[in-house]
């Protein structure tokens, strides 16, 4: 069953370095504030479990995801100084993933291809 859904999600998991939890939360709040105005962002937020953080985020399409990374890039550079990216998943239809594979290659994500489904 094919899908016409173009939405993409990027799912980063971070391990926050000891003593950096408060700074990470501050940077997460800055990311949320910076992302709020992005037209193609469907949802965005951070979840925590001990020293692990997860950013729950979805975009209307691959371009929305790339626009987001450009928008929060300087904040992410600060995040990478206090936390390690331990897993990165990208989900979406192959037509959109094809646009993301090269720009995200350095982050070494695992790509999951959406083959069927719907979006309301």
N, C-alpha and C positions, 0 to 999 in steps of 0.2 A: 504494500500500500504506500503510495507516494504521499508526500506532504508539500503543501505550499507555504509552510511556516519558514520564514527566513531568520527567525530570532536565533541569537547566539548567546551562550553563557560562557563565562570564564570563571573558573573556580580555584583561586589560589589558597593554599594552606601555608601558614607561617608558623615557625617556632620562634617565639620571642626570647631573646637572650636574657639571662638572669639579671634582675635589677632594672630592666628596660620596659616593664609592663605599663607604667604610667605614661611614658613617652610614646609607646606604641598606640595606646588609646587616644592620646592627643592627636597623633598623626591620622588615626582612623577617623576621628571626628572632622579633621580638616579635609580628608578625602570625601567624606559624606557631603560636607558643605560645598566643596568644589564641584561635585558631581550633580548636585541637585538641579542645576540649570541645563544639563545635557538633554536635548530634545529626544534622542534615541535611547536613552536609558529607561528601561522598563521597571527595574527595581535595583536597590543597592543597599548594603548594610554589612555590618561585621558581627560575627558570633565568636564567643570565646569558651575555651575549656582549658583551665590551667594556663600553661605556657603556650598553648596552641590558639591560633586565630584563623578564622575563615572569613573570606569576603564573598558574600552572596550577591551576585550581580548578573543582570541580563540586559541585552540590547536588542533593538529591533532588527539589526543585521550586522554583518561584519564591519561595515564602515562605522557604525555607531560604537562598536568595541574599540576600533583603532582610534577614533576621535577621543574616546575616554582615556586611553593610555597616553595620548598626547596631552590631554588636559591635566592629568594628575602625575605626569612624569616626574616633575621635580620633587613632589612629595614621596613618590615611590623610591626615589634615590635615597631619601632620608630613612625610609622604612628598611631598605636593604642594609643599612649600617647598623641596625639594632635587631634585626630578625632575619632568619633564613627561610627562603622559599623551599619548602620540603616536598610539595606536590603542586602540580598545575594541570588542571583539566580544562579543555575547551570543547564545548558541545554545540552542534549545529548541523544543518544540512551541508552536504559536500559542496554544493555551489557556493556557500558562504565560507566554509573552512578553507577552500582553495585560496581565497583572498587573504587568509590569516596565516597560512603555513610559513611563508617566508618571513614576514615581519616578526613573528613570534618565535622563530627557530632558536634564537639564542637562549630563550627561557626554557627550552626543552619540554614543552607541554605534551601531554597525552591527548590526542584528538579523538573524540567520540562522534561518529557520524549518525545524525538523526535520519532514520529511514522511514518512519511512519509516525503519525500523531496529528495533533491539531493545537491551535492556540485560540483562545477567545479574545 
